[in-house]
Amino acid sequence: MRDEIRADLGVSTDEKLLIASAGGGKVGGPLMQATLESFIGLNTEKCRLLMLSGPFLDDDKYAELCATAKPYKHITIKRFASDFTDLLTAGDAMISMAGYNTCMDILTSCIPSAVFPFAQNHEQRMRAERLAPYIPLKILDSTDMPTMTTTINALL
């Protein structure tokens, strides 16, 4: 399944695939923006970014992300993927919010991940902290947001 999904996404065998997800998208805009800007700034010749903004990301913010990514053929931005769990099996690493479903998908797939718990939802940080000892998981905070370069490099 991994090879089929990667082929459908145009990811070659010698490339890495970073998946970035904002969950539902209501609060994930800053994480997506920081990830996109940092990814663009890296030497990502052998790496692709698949960004899933979430269906509830503001339309203007979504358009801004798409416009920023447009010159880069190795970056794909979509609102949503119905096969999200399957996509994780094709990915090499993921950056995401720390919602319940996403954390369960990370746990199931064991994809190396960095998560950004939503500050106003204390359960997200608690969940991530409890999972981190058992899976390859880095917990991000607001100090990681200005540049995600170090995080992306560590994941890939």
Backbone torsions as a table, in degrees:
resi	resn	phi	psi	omega
1	MET	NA	-41.9	-179.2
2	ARG	-54.6	-49.9	-177.1
3	ASP	-64.1	-37.7	179.1
4	GLU	-65.2	-45.4	-179.6
5	ILE	-64.2	-44.4	179.2
6	ARG	-61.6	-40.6	178.2
7	ALA	-63.8	-42.4	178.0
8	ASP	-61.3	-32.8	179.6
9	LEU	-85.5	-6.6	-179.2
10	GLY	78.1	24.0	179.8
11	VAL	-94.2	118.8	-179.2
12	SER	-78.7	167.9	-176.2
13	THR	-65.6	-23.3	-179.2
14	ASP	-97.9	10.8	178.6
15	GLU	-107.3	154.2	173.3
16	LYS	-98.7	149.1	177.4
17	LEU	-120.6	116.3	174.1
18	LEU	-100.2	127.4	176.7
19	ILE	-106.9	129.2	176.3
20	ALA	-118.9	130.4	-176.5
21	SER	-132.8	135.5	176.5
22	ALA	-99.9	15.8	-177.2
23	GLY	61.6	-130.1	178.1
24	GLY	-69.5	-24.6	174.1
25	GLY	101.4	-12.5	-176.9
26	LYS	-59.9	-38.6	-175.7
27	VAL	-120.0	5.3	-174.3
28	GLY	-90.9	0.2	-177.8
29	GLY	-55.1	-49.3	-179.9
30	PRO	-60.9	-37.7	177.9
31	LEU	-65.6	-42.7	-179.8
32	MET	-65.3	-42.1	179.9
33	GLN	-63.2	-46.1	-179.4
34	ALA	-64.3	-40.6	179.4
35	THR	-65.3	-45.4	-179.5
36	LEU	-62.4	-48.9	-178.7
37	GLU	-62.2	-40.3	179.8
38	SER	-69.4	-40.5	179.2
39	PHE	-62.2	-42.7	178.5
40	ILE	-61.1	-36.9	-178.0
41	GLY	-75.9	-11.8	-180.0
42	LEU	-87.5	161.6	170.2
43	ASN	-81.8	92.6	-172.5
44	THR	-111.0	38.9	-177.9
45	GLU	-57.2	-37.9	-178.4
46	LYS	-109.4	35.1	-178.2
47	CYS	-143.8	142.2	176.8
48	ARG	-119.6	151.4	177.3
49	LEU	-119.0	125.1	170.8
50	LEU	-111.4	113.3	-177.4
51	MET	-108.8	127.4	177.6
52	LEU	-113.0	107.2	-171.6
53	SER	-76.7	-19.7	-174.6
54	GLY	90.3	145.8	-175.6
55	PRO	-68.3	-17.8	-176.0
56	PHE	-103.5	7.1	174.2
57	LEU	-65.2	136.8	179.0
58	ASP	-49.5	135.6	-177.9
59	ASP	-56.8	-40.9	179.6
60	ASP	-65.2	-40.3	178.8
61	LYS	-66.0	-41.1	177.5
62	TYR	-61.3	-45.1	179.0
63	ALA	-62.5	-38.1	178.4
64	GLU	-64.3	-44.0	177.8
65	LEU	-60.9	-45.3	-179.6
66	CYS	-63.0	-41.0	179.2
67	ALA	-65.3	-39.7	178.6
68	THR	-64.3	-39.7	-176.0
69	ALA	-82.2	-18.0	-172.0
70	LYS	-51.4	-41.5	-178.9
71	PRO	-71.4	-7.2	-173.0
72	TYR	-109.9	109.1	-176.3
73	LYS	-69.1	-17.3	-178.9
74	HIS	-92.2	10.9	177.8
75	ILE	-121.5	128.4	177.2
76	THR	-122.4	131.4	177.4
77	ILE	-120.8	128.8	177.9
78	LYS	-132.6	159.8	175.5
79	ARG	-74.1	-42.6	-166.4
80	PHE	-157.2	152.8	172.9
81	ALA	-132.6	118.9	-179.1
82	SER	-68.0	-19.9	-179.3
83	ASP	-105.5	39.2	-173.8
84	PHE	-54.3	-47.3	-178.6
85	THR	-61.6	-41.4	176.5
86	ASP	-64.3	-39.3	178.6
87	LEU	-57.6	-37.2	-179.2
88	LEU	-63.2	-30.5	177.4
89	THR	-69.2	-23.2	179.9
90	ALA	-89.8	-15.9	-176.2
91	GLY	-84.6	158.9	175.7
92	ASP	-100.3	-22.0	179.4
93	ALA	-164.9	161.5	-179.9
94	MET	-142.7	145.2	170.3
95	ILE	-121.2	131.1	-173.4
96	SER	-157.5	168.8	165.3
97	MET	-69.5	174.6	-174.7
98	ALA	-115.0	41.2	177.5
99	GLY	-67.3	164.8	-176.3
100	TYR	-57.4	-54.0	-176.0
101	ASN	-62.1	-41.8	179.7
102	THR	-63.6	-44.4	178.9
103	CYS	-62.7	-37.8	177.6
104	MET	-67.2	-37.1	176.8
105	ASP	-66.2	-39.0	176.9
106	ILE	-64.0	-44.4	179.9
107	LEU	-61.1	-43.6	-179.0
108	THR	-67.7	-42.3	-174.8
109	SER	-88.1	-20.7	-175.7
110	CYS	58.8	26.3	177.1
111	ILE	-69.0	131.9	175.5
112	PRO	-57.4	128.7	-171.0
113	SER	-140.8	157.0	167.9
114	ALA	-125.0	130.2	-178.9
115	VAL	-121.2	147.2	178.9
116	PHE	-116.9	97.9	179.9
117	PRO	-66.1	135.7	176.6
118	PHE	-65.8	121.8	-171.7
119	ALA	-59.4	-34.5	-177.4
120	GLN	-81.8	0.4	179.1
121	ASN	-122.8	91.5	-174.2
122	HIS	-61.3	-25.4	-179.6
123	GLU	-63.6	-31.2	-179.8
124	GLN	-64.5	-44.7	178.8
125	ARG	-66.1	-43.0	179.3
126	MET	-60.4	-42.8	-179.9
127	ARG	-62.3	-47.8	-179.2
128	ALA	-62.3	-42.3	-179.9
129	GLU	-63.9	-34.6	179.0
130	ARG	-74.8	-30.5	179.9
131	LEU	-82.2	-30.9	-171.9
132	ALA	-53.4	-37.2	-180.0
133	PRO	-67.8	-15.8	-172.3
134	TYR	-106.3	-15.1	-176.9
135	ILE	-139.1	162.9	177.8
136	PRO	-73.1	91.7	-172.2
137	LEU	-137.9	125.4	173.2
138	LYS	-106.6	134.2	179.1
139	ILE	-100.0	122.1	-178.7
140	LEU	-92.7	156.8	170.6
141	ASP	-134.7	-176.7	-173.0
142	SER	-61.7	-24.3	178.4
143	THR	-71.3	-18.4	178.0
144	ASP	-82.8	-15.5	-171.9
145	MET	-69.7	-39.0	-176.2
146	PRO	-55.2	-38.2	174.9
147	THR	-142.1	130.1	179.9
148	MET	-101.0	8.1	-174.8
149	THR	-56.1	-48.5	-178.8
150	THR	-61.9	-42.5	-179.9
151	THR	-63.6	-46.4	-179.6
152	ILE	-62.5	-46.1	178.7
153	ASN	-58.9	-41.6	-179.4
154	ALA	-67.0	-35.2	-179.5
155	LEU	-73.2	-37.2	-175.5
156	LEU	-98.4	NA	NA
